[in-house]
Amino acid sequence: RMPSCLLKLTRVVLSHKPWALFFLIFVFISFAYIKLYLGIWEDSENILPTYGLSAEISCAHYVPSPLNIAGEPSPSAENVFFVETSEQTTPSYLFLCSVESAARTHPASRVVVLMRGLAKENASLPKNWAFSLLRCFPNVEIQPLDLTELFSGTPLERWYLWPLRHWEPHFLAVLSDACRIVLMWKFGGIYLDTDFIVLKNLQNLTNALGIQDHDVLNGAFLSFKPKHKFMELCMQGFVEDYNGWVWGHQGPELLTRVFKKWCSIQTIESMSCQGVSALAPEVVYPIPWQEWKKLFEAVSASEFHKLLKNTYAVHIWNKLSHGTKLEIPSQALLAQLYSQFCPATYAKMKQD
């Protein structure tokens, strides 16, 4: 049928002015380019390691009793949010380490994992060891990500409902940028990307975000009280100065623009103004993105502790590092982080 339809369409176009043919060719080439670009980008973002998918694991074996989380989360403790905006429902080792390390360092908090790939009407989780491991932590909650509901009543509602939005080349990244600022404004708490390894409790870092390098803020970590004016300004800036075709424009660049205006400054440094703090790079970005390969280099025990002395969490820069082989076990910095801060995930990595 397809060749016949194309033939008929070509005859119709040729029967009209030549510009119609050029328009058709332009539309076809543009469509093919966008689909190819999106496919390549999404594939590179979602490369996952292969591991066994046994449905159940023993919590007693994978979660050592001294580190078990006891008791109910305190209602006064802030939530810790993770968001998966793709349709993936098979978490990577790094994803699991992020959630496990947050659960261990925040025993009195709800660690909420929101996943777009989980159908809202389906209450059961996929049967694989990853979700079985996360169920070992009573403060971890895995919930479907309902984007329409999340953006409802915010300046981003109309932005999300535009029917052609998902064709933009960086849509998943921009969607993630949108989710985090809305979560912080609506609910407050702590937001973390799924490529963080958490070393210490983050609760005392309030109304704060981190400097990733000179004069640039990053939203991979956010900690804000609900309905904070800074997050409101971020939502407004998101839609008023929107450009989904430029990487980072709705993420680090947005936060940097808003913070500079908030503080009436030209250059960002470690500082606090009007109740919002820009944290020094070593707090949550101790390894600059330009030096991400250091994560895979061996370090001594003394170097390890010195490097992380003032660090609360380590960003792994998964967009850059996801294809790099990590020896398990080894003295590589990343292997040591896995071993110490997400031992249940690390035990499964060694087994696999």
N, C-alpha and C positions, 0 to 999 in steps of 0.2 A: 504493500500500500504506500509506503513512504516514498519510493521513487516516483510513483504515479502522482502523488500529491505535490511533490516538488516540481515535477514537470508542468502540471497545471498552473501552479503558482508562478513559475517562470514565464509561461505564456501570457498570463494576465499582466505581469509586470512589464514585459516587452511590448505589450499593446499600448502602454501609456508612455509618458515622457521618459527619457533616459535617466533623469535624476531619481526616478522611483527605483530603478535597478541599483543605482549607487547606494541609495538609502537602505535597501534590503541587504546588500552585501555588508554595509557598515554595521547594521544591527546584528547580523549573523556572526561576524568576526568579533564584535564586542561581547556578545553572549558567550561565545566559545572561549574567549580569553578569560573572562571573569570566572567561568566554571573551572577552567584549568588552574587558574591562580588559586581559587578557593580550595580546590582539591589538593594541590601541592602543600598549601599552608596548613590545612587541617591535618593532613597526613603527618607532617613534621611535628605538629603540636601534640599528636596523640599516639606517638610511638610508645608501646608498652612492652615491658619484659614478659617473657613467657614463663608461667608458673603453673603448678598443679592446681586444679580446681576442685579438690575434695571439699565436700559441703561443710563439714564440721571439723573443728580442731579442739583440743583440750585446753581450756583456759588455764588450768592448773599448771600445764606444761609450758605454755607460751608466755603467760603473764606471771612472773615469780611472785610469790605471796608477799614479800616485803614491800613490793611496789603496787600491790592491789589497791584499788580505790574503795574506801569503805564509807558507808553512810549516804544520805541523800544530799544532792547539791543544795547549797544555801540559796534561798530566794534572793538574798541581797547581792550575791556574786553576779558579775556581768557575764553574759554569754560570750562564747568564742565561736565565731562563724567561719566555716569553709564553704566555698561555692564551686560546683562543677557545672559550667554553662554548656558544655558539649553534651552529646547524648551518651557518653561513655558510662558504663556501669561496671567496669572491671578496673578498679583502682590499681595504680602502679605501686611499686614498693615505696617510692618517695611520697606519694599521696598518703599511704598508710602510716609512714613514719611521721609525717606532719601531724596527722590526727592523733596518733598514739602519744607523741611527745607533748602535744598540747593537753591531752587528757591527763597525763601523768603530772604535769607541772601546774594544772588547774583543777585539783580534785574537788573543789567546792563549786565549780562552774559547770554549766551545761555546755558541752562541746557539740555544736549543731552543724551537721554536714548536709548541705542542700544540694541535691542532684537533679538536674533537668531531665535525665534519662529515666527517672523513676515515675511511672504513671501514677497520677494522684489517686485514682480509684483502686489501685493495686496495693494492698497493705503489706504484702509479703516482699521481702528482699530477694534478689537473685541468690541462688544457692552456690556460693563459692567460699573458699577459706577466708578471703579478705573481709567479708562482712561478718563471718563467724568470729574472726579475730577482734574486730571492732566491738562486737557484742560483749566481749570480755570486760569492757570498761563501762560500768553502769552510768557514767555521766556523758557518754557519747550517744547522740540521737541522730539517726539518718532519716531525712525527710525529703519528699519531692519538692523541687523548685518550681513553684507556680509563678511564672513571670508576670502574667496579667494581674494577678492579685498583688504581687510585690510592688509593681509600679503604680497601681491604682492610687489615686489621690495625691500624686506627686507631679512635678513638672515634666517628668520623663514618661508619663502615661501616653501622651500623644506621640512622642518620639518612637516608642516601642511599637505602637499599633500601626505605624505607617507600613503598608503592605510590601514595599520593595526593600525594606530595611535589611533583610537577611542576605541580599545580594552584594552588599558592600564587602570589600576584600578583607577587612579586619573585623568582621562582625562579631565573632566569638570573643575576641579580646576587648572590643568596645562594650559588648554586653556584660562582660565581667567587670569592667570599670563602672558601668552603670549600677550593677547589682550592689557593689560594695558601698557606694556612697548612699544609696537608698536604704540599705540595711542599717548603716550607721545613723542615718537621720531618723528612721522609723523606730528602731529598737535600741540603738546604742550598743556598747560592748566592745568587743575586739574582733577585727576582721584579719584573717591571714590567708595568703595565697597557699595553694597546696604543694608548694615547693619550699616550705620553711621547715627547719628543724628547731623546735623550741627548747631552750636550755633552762630558762627561769620563768617564774610566774610574772605575767605581764600586767597584772591588775593595777599596779601603782603607776603605770604609764598612761595617764588619763588625758584626753583631748590632745592627742599627740600623733605625729607621723614622722617618718624617718627621712633623712637626707641620704640619697644613694651615692651621690658624688657632688662635685663642685656645682653649687647653684641649681641643683635639681632634686625635687622631692619625689618619693615613690609611694604609691598606694598599696604595695604588697602587704604592708602592715598599717592598720588604722585602729585607733582606740579613741572613741568619743562617747560622750553622754548623749542620750536620745534628744532629738529636736534641737541639736546644737546649731547655732547660727552659721558657723563655718561650713558645715555640711549642707545647709540650705543654700548658701552661696555657691557651693560646688554643683548642686543640682541645677541652679539657675544658669551658671556658666556653661554647664554641659550642653544645654539646649540652645542657649543664645549664641554661643560661639562654636557650633557643632561642625566637625569635619571628620567623617568616618573614613576618609581615604588617606589620612596621614597617620602613620603608626605613632602611638603615644600621645596624640593630641588630646584625647579624651581621658587620658590616664595621668602619667607624671607631669605632662605639660599643663594640664588643667589644674592640678593641685598646686603646682608652682606658681601659675598665674594668680590663683585665688589667694595664696598665702602672701605673695608680694603686695597685692592690693590690700589685704587684711592688715598687714604690718606697715604699709607705706614705705617699702624698701625696694632697692634695686637689685641687691645681691643677698642670697640666703646663706646663713651660717647657723651653727648650733645656737638656738635662741628660743625665747618664749615671749610672745606678745599677745595682749588681750586674751590671755588664758589658753592659748594654743601653742604647743611646743613643737619645734623642729629638732628632732633628736640627732645627735652626732652619728656619723656613718657606722662607727663601731658598735652601736647599740643593737641594730637589726640588720645592717648591711656590712659586716666586718670584711667580707671579701668583695671588692669592687667587681662589677660585671666584666670589666676589661681584663680582670685577673682570675676569671672563673676556673681556669685550669689548675690553680693552686689547690682546689678541692680534691683533686686526684693525685696530689703529690704527697709523699710520705713526710710526716712531721714527728718529732720526738714528743714524749710526754710533757716535758717542760715547755716546748714551743706551743703545744696544744693548749695548755692552761694559760700561758701568757697571752696567746692570740685571743682567747675568749674571756679574758679577765673581766672586761666591761660589757660583755655581750649578753643580750637576753634571747636572741634568736638568730639563726644563720639562714640567709636566703641563698638557695642553691642555683638560681638562675637557670631553671630547667629548659627554657627556650634555647639556651646556648649549649647546655651540658647534657641533654637527654640522650645523645647518641654515643657518649663516651663510656668505654668499658671500665667498670670498677671491680677490682679484685677483692673478693671476700673469702677469708679475712685478709687484712693487710694493715699497714700503718698509714695508709692514705687518710688525709684529714676527714674526708666524707665517710669512709669506713669507720673511723673512730667515733664520729658523730652518731652514726647508726647504732653502733655497739652500745654507747653509753645512754642515749636518750630515747631510743625506740627499740629496746632489746627484744621484744616479741617479734617485731617485723624483721629484725636482724637475724634472729634464730631461724625464721622461715627462709630468709635469703640464703643462709648457709646451707640449709637442708636442700634447697632447690638448685 
